[in-house]
Amino acid sequence: MKTRRNLVMLAVGALSTFTMPVTMLNSGAAVAGDRQPRDRGCVIESGSYIVVLESGSVFDSRVVLSFQKGGTLAVISSNQRGGTNFAPFSSKLGTWECVGNQITARGIDFTLSPIGQEQQIGRVDYKATVTPTGRIQGNVEVRFFPLTTPNPQASNPPAAFTNTFRGRLIKAQ
């Protein structure tokens, strides 16, 4: 009898040991979900959107905007190779937050200027609206700063250019 009780206690202890870490790891997921953590009524879940960037009503490029959990923004563009009016540039990293269905985001990139030309910091500011059906639309403003600028967020010079964008949430299926 005592042996059976000890085996039952051992089994319960082992089961608790193996299942408790899984429960503890997943406990925040049930509460927080995928919503942005600085949630001020945010109804947008984290995810990536493929968008068309337009200058006026003319196609400029395709862009992937990725609004990640924790407020991290990652951006890649089909136009990173540069063009006749601008130098090649790196991918962007930054931060985002939302209120309701409105997103405000800021990303930083670097121009990849040819040797002999001055490299710059690019600050890209996004404002967008997201619908419950996974559509996004908004505008983007780009500003440039010398590479030696200590904080490209400290000033707000006129935008070098402004574009609009529209697109859809990328879904797994």
N, C-alpha and C positions, 0 to 999 in steps of 0.2 A: 504494500500500500504506500509506504513511504517512498519507495523507488519510483512508483508511477507518478506520484505528486512531484517529485524532483524532476522527472523527465518532462512533465507538463510545464513546469516552471522554466526549465531550460529551453523548451520549444517556444514559449511565449517570449522569453528574453531574446532569443535569437531572432524571432520574427520582428520584434520591436527594433532591434539593432539594425536589421536590413531595410525595414520600411520607413523608419523615422527620417533618415537623411533624404529620401525621395520626397516625402511629404513636406519636409522643411524647405527643400529646394523649390518645390512647386507652389508653396503657400502664397508667395507674392504674385504669381501669375494669375491666380484666380481673382485677386483683388485689383491689381493694377491693369491687367489686360495689356493691350498694345498702345494705349493712349499715351500721349506725351506727358512726362512726369510733372511738369510745371502746369498742370491741368487747371485752366481757368474756364471751365465749361467747354473744353475742347471735345468736339465730336469726331475728330479726324483720327484715324488709326495710323500708326507708322506704316510705311511702305514706299515703293518706288513708282514713279510716274514717267512714262515716255511722252515727251512733249515736242511740239513744233515751235521753234523760236522764229518770230517774224519781225522784220523791220518795216514798219508801216504795214502793208498787207502782203509784202513780198517774203517768200520763204528765205530763211537765213540758215538754219541748221536743225538737227534733231538733238535733243538733250535728254538725259535721264537724271531726274531729281529724286534723290533718295532721302526721305525723312525717317531717320532711324530712331529706335527706342532710345531714351535717355537724352533726346534733343540734338543728336548729331546729324548734320547735313553733309551729304556727299553728292558731287555733281560731276558728270562726264559729258562731253560734247563731241559731236561729229566734226566740229569746226576747230578743234584744238590745234590743228596743223598750221593755222594762221590764214591770212588772205592778203589781198593787195593793200588793204588799209590797216591791217593790224598784225602784230607779231604772233607766232605760236604761243600757246599758254598751257599751263599744267591743269590737272583736275583741280576741283575746288573742294575744300573742307570748311565746315563752319558749324553753325548752330541754328536751331529753329524753335519757334514756339507758336502756340495758337490760342485763339479765343473763339469759341463757337466753331464756325467753319472757315475762319480766316487764319491764314498762315503768314507769319513774318519770319524771314530767314536772312542770314548773312553768311556769305562764303568768301574765302580768301584764296587767290591763286597767284601764280607768278608768271610773268612773261618769259618766254624762252628765246630771248633776242639773239640774233647772230653775233658772233664775236665782233667786238668793236662798238656795238650798240648798247645803250644802257638798259639793264634789266629793271623791271618794275614790279610792284605789288599791285594786284588787281583786287578791289573790294567790290563784291557783287551783292546787291540788296534785292531781295525778292518780296513781293506782296502777292498773295494769291487767295482765291476762293475755291473750296472743294465742295462738290455736291455729294449727296448720299449715294449716287450711282457711280462714284469713282472718277468723275470728271474734275479737271483742275484748269483754271485759267487765271492769268495775272500779268504782272509786268515786272521787269527787271531793269535795274539801273547799275551801270558799271562806272567805277571811278578808279583812277590810277594814282599811285604814290611812288616816290623814289624808294628804291630798295632799302635805303638807310633810314626810312621813316620809322621811329620807335613804335608808334601805335597808329595804324591806318584807320582806326575808329575814332580818333580824337578830333578830326576835322571833317567837314562835309563840303568839299569843293563841288562845283557843278558836275553833273554826270557827263562822262565822255560820250556815252550813248545810252539810249533807252529802247528796250524792245518789249514786245508782248509775247505771251506764250499761251498755249492751250494743249491739253492732252488728256490721257487716261491712266488710271491705276494699272500697273502690271500685275496680272493674276497668275497663280501657279497652274491653274487649269482653265 
